[in-house]
Amino acid sequence: MNGASGVPINVKLGLNFSETIDRTSFELFSTPTITLGNPTWNESSTSVAFDNNDLNTSTPYTLTLKARDAAGNPLVESTLTFTTSDTTDTTAPNPPTGLATSPGNGQVTLTWQANTESDIAGYTVYVGSSENALAARDFISTNSKTITLLNNSTTYFFAVDAVDRAGNKSNRTTPVPATPSATATDTTSPMLQSSDPADGAMDVDPRNPVIKLVFSEPMDTSSFNLMLTFPNPCEQLTRCLTISATPAFKVMWSEADTIATATLEPPDERLQEQTPYTLTFAAKDKAGNALSGETEITFITALLEPYLVSSTPEDSATNVPATETSLGFTFSGPLNPTYFLWESHPPFSCSSGEFLTDQTTFLANGCQLKGNRTYRLSMNGITQSGKSLSTEVSFSTVADGTPPAVLETSPAGGTENVSLSTELRIVFDNTMDEASTFAAVSSSAPLGCTWTFNKEKDTLSCSPSNLANNTSYTVTVLNSARDIAGNNLALPPRTFCIIGTPCGYSFTFSTLSAPTTGSLRIDISGAPTGQAEVSVIGPNSYYLGDIGASRTLTDLTPESYEIIAQGFNIGQLNKPNCKLYIPTVASQTRTVSAGQTATAAVTYEVESCASPDNF
């Protein structure tokens, strides 16, 4: 089994195929290497076994297969993996039971009950002219076999043993005689030996289940009839099936006509989750004997993780009109609206979005789509039963012929006193083509920055590094800029262009004038707030006044300024509460520059003035 673990090291490799293999095309490679020995094929070339050496313990193996069927079609699944254990399997399986024969013209059909061990690799069929003269005829993986090329009116003996994946063989069944005859009359009714899903099965996948029925002998396929019934067929399927049933199935038969495999039609049909179903069938064998015993099985479908059933537009749809204003999503079961989230890349807005009453369909209205875009919608939610949903839908809109336009700029055209560090932006109403747009943008003077697009490619921006004061700048986007649909940029209303002269959208802004004054920041510490004695002397000994606490003096003429700090006391001299505040620096000078803020720090230290010793 692909992906198996704990495989005994003495396992013998065996491969079963769904149809006849061209043996000359078969190749098998192993990592790490396995000494395979000679392959043993069954008569129909649908199964091959190897007498390989013991495998390494606790080792992962990878098998790579190359093969073609009789029609030359390559193998679909070409890689198998398994991991060995550190044990050897020496336990033989139980002998098969219920061996029965059905003689025909030059042939005998054998059937028996399938073994229940999980490691059964297949069965060896023995044929001989007496009970004590049996020879291996074939190794098969199924529990039925038609032996052909026999002589009529000759009695043959048949036996079967079971073989597990480690190569352990069971005892043979007791030999059973049968005599093929051209005139033999078969009166034995066929029976159902096994089914998948089994009768009473739970948690069957409702997404187009594969139904497999194994009969005790070859069946007349034209007599086969199959019906699937449920509480209300027109409600339980996404499409109403006719209860005549057979047209709703696609049935494939095995080479020996003993195994019927049925799938619902069309292939994307789904059953209702957590619902009981009854499968009723009828058939006759090739001698016309009607099926006896079990003729119906019941099973209950599983509750799946929620999934998206349909969407409008459909997933992967192309040429969706950009005028499409409503979107719809239908899920396999009700979702909790509180926890439903959806978003689009690139984004678009909708005027409303809500679930219908049954909470399985979500509708978004008034959606503003744009042409020539591929949208990817992600949806996440939780069902009423607590299961999580995560799904995506993508679609592409039709390329439109509407020219893109500039929606806004920052700064807006005509803005004055723009800061030298202002980010510049140009916003378009559609996704733009990068190359043509970058080539179309220019400015009347260097901006000192490079234009870049945002993720949605509908906004250009740049952050200038060398704008000049008191300067007018004009930014132009020529109409050679195109959107991703190839439409050239629309010109503003009442714009007249001269043939042969570049023309486009322009906006102008002017920067701040260069500053002519500066500031002086004085930080005072160590003194009670508002009680410091600090004076500022300006140019030509101009007295600017006293400062009692930290402050910033503005609109100062660029020049040198002297900051003078004087000591002071609080409390009556020689009294216990008297304190004397002394500046650490009595005088300091700072130069104020235009457009700059100079700083000066004045720090006071405190001493006691409670006795004359302080003076």
C-alpha positions in Angstrom: 0.0 0.0 0.0 1.4 3.4 -1.0 2.6 5.3 2.1 2.5 2.2 4.4 4.6 2.1 7.5 5.8 -0.8 9.8 6.2 -3.1 6.8 8.0 -6.4 7.8 11.5 -6.7 6.4 10.7 -10.1 4.8 7.8 -8.7 2.7 7.7 -9.7 -0.9 6.9 -6.9 -3.3 3.8 -7.2 -5.3 2.0 -4.8 -7.7 -1.5 -5.0 -9.0 -2.7 -2.9 -12.0 -6.1 -1.9 -13.1 -5.6 -3.4 -16.6 -3.3 -5.5 -18.7 0.3 -4.3 -18.7 2.8 -4.6 -21.6 5.4 -6.7 -19.7 8.2 -5.5 -22.0 7.6 -1.9 -21.0 7.7 -2.6 -17.2 10.6 -1.1 -15.2 11.0 -0.8 -11.5 13.6 1.3 -9.7 14.1 1.4 -5.9 15.8 3.8 -3.5 17.6 2.4 -1.6 18.3 -0.5 -4.0 16.3 -3.8 -3.6 17.5 -7.1 -5.1 14.2 -7.9 -6.7 14.9 -11.3 -8.3 12.7 -12.5 -11.3 9.2 -11.1 -11.6 6.2 -13.5 -11.7 3.3 -12.3 -13.7 -0.3 -13.6 -13.5 -1.9 -14.9 -16.7 -3.7 -11.6 -17.5 -0.6 -9.5 -16.9 -2.5 -7.4 -14.3 -0.3 -8.5 -11.3 3.4 -9.0 -10.8 5.3 -10.4 -7.7 8.9 -10.5 -6.8 11.0 -12.9 -4.8 13.2 -10.1 -3.4 15.7 -10.4 -0.6 14.9 -9.1 2.9 14.7 -5.3 3.2 16.7 -3.1 5.6 15.1 -2.4 9.0 13.4 0.8 9.8 14.1 2.3 6.3 12.0 4.4 4.0 11.8 3.1 0.4 10.7 4.8 -2.8 9.7 2.8 -5.8 9.6 4.4 -9.2 7.6 2.5 -11.9 7.6 2.8 -15.6 5.0 0.8 -17.6 2.5 1.0 -20.4 -0.8 -0.8 -20.9 -1.5 -3.0 -23.9 -2.7 0.1 -25.8 0.6 1.9 -25.1 -0.8 4.4 -22.5 1.7 5.2 -19.8 1.2 4.4 -16.1 -0.7 7.2 -14.3 0.9 6.9 -10.8 4.6 6.1 -11.0 5.9 6.6 -7.5 5.2 4.5 -4.4 6.6 4.8 -0.9 6.7 2.6 2.3 8.8 2.3 5.5 10.0 -1.0 7.0 9.9 -2.0 10.6 12.6 -3.9 12.5 10.6 -7.2 12.6 10.1 -10.2 10.4 6.6 -11.5 9.6 6.4 -15.3 9.8 2.6 -15.6 10.5 0.8 -17.3 7.7 -2.7 -16.1 6.7 -5.8 -18.2 7.2 -6.8 -20.5 4.3 -9.5 -19.0 2.0 -13.0 -20.3 2.6 -16.1 -20.9 0.5 -14.3 -22.1 -2.7 -17.0 -22.8 -5.3 -16.8 -23.8 -8.9 -19.1 -22.9 -11.9 -18.2 -25.1 -15.0 -18.8 -23.8 -18.5 -17.8 -24.5 -22.0 -14.1 -25.2 -21.8 -13.7 -23.2 -18.6 -14.4 -23.2 -14.9 -15.1 -20.1 -12.8 -13.8 -20.2 -9.2 -15.0 -17.9 -6.4 -14.3 -17.8 -2.7 -14.6 -15.5 0.3 -11.9 -12.8 0.5 -9.6 -13.1 3.5 -9.9 -10.4 6.1 -6.2 -10.0 7.0 -5.0 -6.5 6.2 -1.7 -7.6 4.7 -3.1 -10.1 2.1 -1.1 -9.7 -1.2 -3.2 -12.2 -3.2 -4.2 -15.7 -3.9 -2.5 -18.6 -5.7 -4.8 -20.7 -7.9 -4.0 -24.4 -8.3 -5.3 -26.7 -11.1 -4.7 -30.5 -11.6 -6.1 -33.7 -12.9 -6.3 -35.1 -9.3 -6.3 -33.9 -5.7 -2.7 -34.9 -5.4 -1.5 -33.5 -8.7 -2.1 -29.8 -8.4 0.1 -27.2 -9.9 0.1 -23.4 -9.5 -1.8 -21.8 -12.4 -2.0 -18.1 -11.5 -1.5 -15.6 -8.8 -4.3 -13.0 -8.5 -5.3 -10.2 -6.2 -9.1 -10.8 -6.4 -11.2 -13.6 -5.0 -12.5 -15.0 -8.3 -10.9 -16.5 -11.4 -12.1 -18.1 -14.6 -9.8 -20.9 -15.8 -10.0 -21.3 -19.5 -8.6 -23.6 -22.2 -9.9 -26.7 -20.4 -11.0 -29.9 -22.1 -14.8 -30.5 -21.9 -15.9 -33.7 -20.2 -12.7 -33.9 -18.2 -12.7 -33.6 -14.4 -10.3 -31.1 -12.9 -9.5 -30.3 -9.3 -9.0 -26.8 -8.0 -7.6 -25.3 -4.8 -6.6 -21.8 -3.6 -4.2 -20.5 -0.9 -3.7 -17.0 0.4 -0.3 -15.2 0.4 0.5 -12.1 2.6 2.9 -9.3 1.7 5.7 -11.1 3.6 5.4 -14.1 1.3 3.8 -16.3 4.0 1.3 -18.8 2.4 -1.7 -20.3 4.0 -2.7 -23.9 3.7 -4.5 -24.8 0.6 -8.2 -25.2 0.5 -9.6 -28.7 0.1 -9.5 -29.5 -3.6 -12.9 -29.0 -5.4 -13.7 -31.0 -8.6 -15.4 -29.5 -11.6 -16.0 -30.8 -15.2 -16.4 -28.3 -18.0 -18.9 -29.2 -20.7 -20.3 -27.6 -23.8 -23.8 -28.7 -22.8 -23.4 -28.1 -19.1 -26.3 -26.4 -17.4 -25.5 -23.8 -14.8 -28.2 -23.6 -12.2 -26.2 -21.9 -9.4 -27.4 -18.4 -8.5 -24.7 -15.8 -8.3 -24.2 -13.9 -5.1 -22.6 -10.6 -4.0 -19.3 -11.4 -2.3 -18.3 -7.9 -1.2 -19.0 -4.2 -1.8 -17.3 -0.9 -1.3 -18.8 0.9 0.5 -19.7 -2.0 2.6 -23.3 -2.5 3.8 -23.7 -0.2 6.8 -20.7 1.9 6.1 -20.4 5.3 7.8 -18.7 8.5 6.7 -18.7 7.7 3.0 -17.4 10.6 0.9 -20.4 12.3 -0.8 -18.3 13.7 -3.6 -19.1 11.3 -6.4 -18.5 8.0 -4.5 -17.1 5.1 -6.4 -19.3 2.0 -5.9 -17.6 -1.4 -6.3 -19.6 -4.7 -6.3 -17.8 -8.0 -6.4 -19.9 -11.1 -7.5 -19.3 -14.8 -7.1 -19.1 -15.5 -10.8 -19.1 -13.7 -14.2 -22.2 -11.7 -14.8 -24.4 -10.9 -17.8 -23.5 -7.2 -17.8 -26.5 -6.3 -20.0 -28.8 -7.6 -17.2 -27.3 -5.3 -14.5 -29.5 -2.7 -13.0 -28.5 -0.2 -10.2 -30.6 2.2 -8.3 -29.7 4.8 -5.6 -32.5 5.9 -3.4 -32.7 8.6 -0.7 -35.3 10.5 1.2 -35.9 13.1 -1.6 -33.8 12.6 -4.6 -34.5 16.0 -6.1 -33.3 17.8 -2.9 -30.4 15.6 -2.0 -28.3 16.0 -5.2 -27.2 19.1 -6.8 -29.0 17.7 -9.9 -32.2 15.7 -9.7 -31.7 12.1 -10.7 -34.3 9.9 -12.3 -35.1 6.9 -10.1 -34.8 4.5 -13.0 -31.2 4.9 -11.8 -29.2 3.1 -14.4 -28.8 6.2 -16.7 -27.4 8.1 -13.6 -24.4 5.8 -13.3 -21.4 5.0 -15.4 -20.6 1.3 -14.9 -17.3 -0.4 -15.8 -16.8 -4.1 -15.6 -13.6 -6.1 -14.8 -12.1 -8.3 -17.5 -13.8 -11.4 -16.0 -17.2 -9.6 -15.6 -17.1 -10.3 -11.9 -16.6 -6.8 -10.6 -18.8 -3.8 -11.3 -17.5 -0.3 -10.6 -20.1 2.5 -10.8 -19.7 6.3 -10.6 -22.5 8.9 -10.6 -23.1 10.8 -13.8 -22.2 13.6 -14.4 -18.7 13.2 -12.8 -19.2 16.3 -10.5 -22.4 14.9 -8.9 -22.5 15.2 -5.1 -24.6 13.4 -2.5 -26.0 15.2 0.5 -23.8 15.1 3.6 -24.7 13.0 6.6 -27.5 11.3 4.8 -28.5 7.6 4.6 -28.6 6.1 1.1 -29.8 2.7 -0.2 -28.2 1.1 -3.2 -30.4 -1.6 -4.8 -29.1 -3.8 -7.6 -30.2 -6.7 -9.8 -28.3 -8.9 -12.3 -28.0 -12.4 -13.8 -25.1 -14.6 -14.4 -24.2 -15.6 -18.0 -26.4 -18.7 -17.6 -29.4 -16.5 -16.8 -29.5 -17.3 -13.0 -30.8 -14.3 -11.1 -28.7 -12.8 -8.2 -29.6 -14.3 -4.8 -28.9 -13.2 -1.3 -28.0 -9.6 -0.6 -29.3 -7.3 -3.3 -29.0 -3.9 -1.5 -26.6 -2.1 0.7 -27.0 1.0 2.8 -24.5 3.6 3.8 -24.4 7.1 5.4 -22.4 9.9 3.9 -19.8 11.9 5.8 -19.9 15.5 7.0 -17.2 17.2 5.0 -15.2 20.3 5.5 -17.3 23.1 4.0 -16.5 23.9 0.3 -17.6 26.3 -2.4 -20.3 24.8 -4.6 -20.6 27.6 -7.1 -19.8 31.2 -7.7 -20.8 34.1 -9.9 -18.6 34.8 -11.8 -17.3 31.2 -12.0 -13.9 30.3 -10.8 -11.3 31.0 -13.5 -13.9 32.8 -15.6 -12.5 35.2 -18.3 -13.9 38.1 -20.1 -16.2 39.1 -17.2 -17.8 42.5 -18.0 -16.4 45.2 -15.8 -20.0 46.4 -15.4 -20.7 43.2 -13.4 -21.9 44.7 -10.1 -23.2 41.6 -8.2 -21.1 38.7 -7.0 -22.5 35.5 -5.5 -21.0 32.5 -3.6 -22.9 29.3 -2.7 -21.4 27.0 -0.1 -22.0 23.3 0.8 -23.6 24.2 4.1 -24.7 27.2 6.2 -22.0 29.5 7.5 -21.9 31.7 10.5 -22.2 35.2 9.1 -20.3 36.7 12.1 -17.1 34.9 11.2 -17.3 35.2 7.4 -14.5 37.3 5.9 -13.7 37.9 2.3 -11.2 40.1 0.5 -10.0 40.7 -3.1 -6.6 41.3 -4.6 -6.5 43.8 -6.1 -9.2 45.3 -3.9 -12.5 46.7 -5.0 -15.5 48.1 -3.1 -19.1 46.9 -3.0 -22.1 48.8 -1.6 -23.5 45.8 0.3 -22.8 42.2 1.2 -25.1 39.7 3.0 -26.1 36.1 3.4 -29.5 34.8 2.2 -31.8 33.3 4.7 -30.4 29.8 4.5 -26.9 31.2 5.1 -25.4 29.1 2.3 -25.3 31.9 -0.3 -23.5 35.2 0.1 -24.3 38.1 -2.3 -22.3 41.2 -2.8 -24.0 44.0 -4.7 -22.8 47.3 -6.2 -19.2 46.0 -6.7 -16.9 48.4 -8.5 -14.8 46.2 -10.9 -12.3 47.6 -13.3 -11.5 46.3 -16.8 -8.6 44.1 -17.8 -7.8 42.9 -14.3 -7.5 39.5 -12.7 -9.2 39.4 -9.3 -8.4 36.8 -6.7 -11.0 36.5 -4.0 -10.2 34.7 -0.7 -13.0 33.6 1.7 -12.7 32.3 5.2 -15.5 31.3 7.5 -16.9 28.8 10.0 -20.0 26.5 9.6 -22.7 26.3 12.1 -21.1 23.0 13.2 -17.8 24.7 13.8 -15.8 23.4 10.7 -13.5 25.9 9.0 -13.8 27.1 5.4 -10.9 28.5 3.4 -11.3 28.9 -0.4 -10.4 31.1 -3.3 -12.0 32.2 -6.6 -10.3 34.1 -9.4 -11.7 35.7 -12.5 -10.6 38.2 -15.2 -12.5 41.2 -16.5 -12.8 42.3 -20.1 -10.3 44.9 -21.3 -12.2 48.2 -21.4 -11.8 51.1 -23.8 -12.2 53.9 -21.2 -9.1 56.1 -20.9 -7.6 56.3 -17.4 -7.7 59.6 -15.7 -5.9 61.4 -12.8 -8.2 61.3 -9.8 -6.2 63.5 -7.5 -2.7 64.8 -6.7 -0.9 65.7 -3.5 -0.2 68.5 -3.2 -3.2 69.6 -5.1 -2.6 71.9 -8.0 -2.1 75.5 -6.9 -1.0 74.7 -3.4 1.4 77.2 -1.8 3.9 77.1 1.0 4.4 73.3 0.6 6.9 71.8 3.0 10.2 70.7 1.5 9.6 67.2 2.9 6.1 66.7 1.6 5.5 63.3 -0.2 4.2 63.8 -3.8 1.4 61.5 -5.1 -0.5 61.1 -8.3 -3.6 58.9 -8.0 -5.2 57.3 -11.2 -8.6 55.7 -11.5 -7.3 52.5 -13.1 -4.3 50.1 -13.0 -1.5 51.7 -15.0 1.2 50.2 -17.3 4.4 50.8 -15.4 6.8 51.4 -18.3 4.7 53.9 -20.2 3.7 55.8 -17.1 7.2 56.2 -15.7 8.3 57.5 -19.1 5.5 60.0 -19.2 6.2 61.7 -15.8 8.4 64.8 -15.7 8.9 67.9 -13.6 9.9 71.5 -14.3 12.8 71.2 -11.9 14.6 68.2 -10.3 12.6 66.8 -7.4 15.4 64.6 -6.0 13.3 61.4 -5.9 12.3 58.4 -8.0 8.6 57.8 -8.7 7.3 54.4 -7.6 4.0 52.6 -7.9 2.0 51.1 -5.1 1.0 47.4 -5.1 -2.2 48.1 -7.1 -0.3 50.2 -9.6 -2.8 53.0 -9.5 -0.8 55.5 -7.4 2.6 57.1 -8.1 4.6 58.6 -5.2 8.0 60.0 -4.5 9.6 61.7 -1.5 11.7 64.7 -2.6 15.2 65.2 -1.1 16.3 68.6 -2.6 13.3 70.9 -3.1 14.2 74.5 -3.0 12.5 77.2 -0.9 10.2 79.7 -2.5 10.2 77.7 -5.8 7.4 76.8 -8.1 7.3 73.2 -9.4 5.1 71.8 -12.2 4.7 68.0 -12.5 3.4 66.7 -15.9 2.0 63.2 -16.9 1.9 63.0 -20.6 -1.0 61.3 -22.3 1.4 58.7 -23.5 0.9 57.0 -20.1 -1.4 54.0 -20.6 -3.4 51.7 -18.4 -2.9 47.9 -18.6 -5.7 47.8 -21.2 -3.6 50.0 -23.5 -5.8 53.1 -23.2 -3.9 56.4 -23.2 -4.3 58.9 -20.3 -7.3 61.1 -20.6 -6.7 64.9 -20.8 -8.4 67.3 -18.3 -11.5 69.1 -19.6 -10.8 72.1 -21.9 -7.3 71.0 -22.6 -6.1 71.8 -26.1 -3.0 70.2 -27.5 -1.0 71.3 -30.5 -0.2 68.5 -32.9 3.4 67.4 -32.4 3.7 69.0 -29.0 3.7 66.9 -25.8 0.4 67.2 -24.0 -0.9 65.7 -20.7 -2.1 66.3 -17.2 -0.1 68.9 -15.1 -0.3 70.3 -11.6 1.8 73.1 -10.0 2.7 73.8 -6.4 5.1 76.2 -4.7 7.3 75.7 -1.7 7.8 77.7 1.5 9.9 80.9 1.4 13.3 80.6 3.0 13.2 81.6 6.7 14.8 84.9 7.7 14.7 84.5 11.5 15.7 81.8 14.0 14.8 80.7 17.5 16.6 80.3 20.8 15.6 77.5 23.3 16.6 78.1 26.9 16.2 75.1 29.2 16.3 75.9 32.9 16.8 73.2 35.6 17.4 73.1 39.3 15.3 76.1 40.2 11.6 76.3 41.1 9.5 76.9 38.0 9.0 80.5 37.2 11.5 81.8 39.8 14.8 81.6 37.9 16.5 84.9 37.1 17.8 84.6 33.6 18.2 87.6 31.2 18.8 87.6 27.4 20.8 90.3 25.8 20.5 90.6 22.0 22.5 92.4 19.3 23.8 95.9 20.2 23.2 95.1 23.9 19.4 95.0 23.3 17.7 93.7 26.4 15.1 91.0 25.5 13.8 90.5 29.1 14.0 88.1 32.0 13.1 84.4 31.8 11.8 82.6 34.9 11.3 79.1 33.3 12.3 77.2 30.2 11.0 78.7 27.0 11.7 79.3 23.3 12.3 82.7 21.9 11.2 83.0 18.3 11.5 85.4 15.4 15.1 86.4 16.4 17.4 88.2 14.1 20.3 85.9 13.2 23.1 87.1 15.5 24.8 86.3 18.8 22.8 86.4 22.1 24.1 86.4 25.7 22.3 84.4 28.4 23.0 85.8 31.9 21.9 83.8 35.0 21.9 85.4 38.4 21.7 83.7 41.8 18.7 84.2 44.1 17.4 83.0 47.5 14.1 81.8 48.6 13.1 82.3 52.3 14.4 84.8 54.9 18.2 84.9 55.3 19.6 83.1 58.3 16.3 81.3 58.8 16.0 77.5 58.8 14.1 77.4 55.5 16.3 79.8 53.6 17.7 78.3 50.3 20.2 79.9 47.9 20.1 79.0 44.2 23.5 79.6 42.3 23.9 79.1 38.5 26.7 76.8 37.5 27.4 79.1 34.5 26.7 82.8 35.0 27.0 83.8 31.3 27.0 82.0 28.0 26.6 83.0 24.3 24.6 81.4 21.6 24.5 82.2 17.8 21.0 82.1 16.2 20.8 81.1 12.5 17.9 81.6 10.1 15.5 78.7 10.1 17.4 77.0 13.0 16.8 76.7 16.8 19.8 77.3 19.0 19.7 75.9 22.5 21.2 76.9 25.9 21.0 75.1 29.2 21.0 77.0 32.6 21.5 74.8 35.6 21.1 76.0 39.3 22.6 74.4 42.3 21.0 74.9 45.7 22.6 75.6 49.1 21.3 76.5 52.5 21.3 80.1 53.6 20.2 79.5 57.2 23.4 81.0 58.8 25.8 83.9 58.0 28.4 81.4 57.0 26.7 81.4 53.6 27.9 85.0 52.8 
